[in-house]
Amino acid sequence: MKSVKDLMMRQPDEIKGEKLYEGKAKALYRTPVDGVMLMEFKDDATAFDGKKKGTIVEKGYFNAKISAILLRYLEECGIQTHFIDQMAERYHLVSELDMLSVEVVMRNIAAGSLARRLGFEEGQVMAYPILEFYYKDDALSDPWLNASHIKAMDLATDDEVLCLEEKGRQVNEYLQRFLQPRGLQLVDFKLEFGRDSEGVLILGDEITPDTCRFWDVGSGDKLDKDRFRQDLGDVEDAYKEVLRRVSQEVPLCG
Ligand code: UDP
């Protein structure tokens, strides 16, 4: 097998090589093609630093589709991503990246840890989208970072930090333009980036209701992992509804 086309003609199990990573929500495997990885979307879910564990039926199926649609859309907007193609129902072929240990969180509306930490009412609209960095380290519970921590800890260069800020804000604009006309308010979300073989920063990971907060524009109903975190019920229905909405063909606004 020499190319992505060859990989696409097989079943995921036939091209699964060494498992490089397995978390609750995803697993990552090598494939026979250099630089191409297989990402599996799983049904398992965790919250509160892994203290709450569970399964969301068909989550892997919904998330693989949702993330494929949103990453393809971002590519069309000119944001380079690791996404190559979707395979079977729960798999993406993705480009190999050297992932940064930094998460980029963008926030348009106060919720979650922002509301807890700074005393905002949940639902308060931010006068300016907030960009935050977090250190990916389970043992430290993914602490908050600023640019000088990133520099001191050598997690990314100054230019890369600028690039993360620029891309985080661009992705926020593009996603809101896509989601708003589909009745989804983008409250906040997390992105992860990695370096390609030339050292260029590329958007990796996933964009799903596991990693974003989506509220229904009309009712404010939560259509994301908060339904699992907060035991709100109808968790699967929320993921299914997000897939239905992002699959709709509607004109872009703005
Ligand atoms: N998030 C994520 N992975 C993490 C932490 C946060 O995908 O390890 C997402 C989360 O789903 C939300 C946003 O980033 O959309 C902001 O999360 P927050 O800091 O409010 O943390 P939480 O309330 O989830 O503990």
Residues whose N, C-alpha, C, O or C-beta is under 5 A from the ligand:
A	BS01	UDP	V105 A111 G112 S113 L114 D188 F189 K190 D210 T211 C212 R213
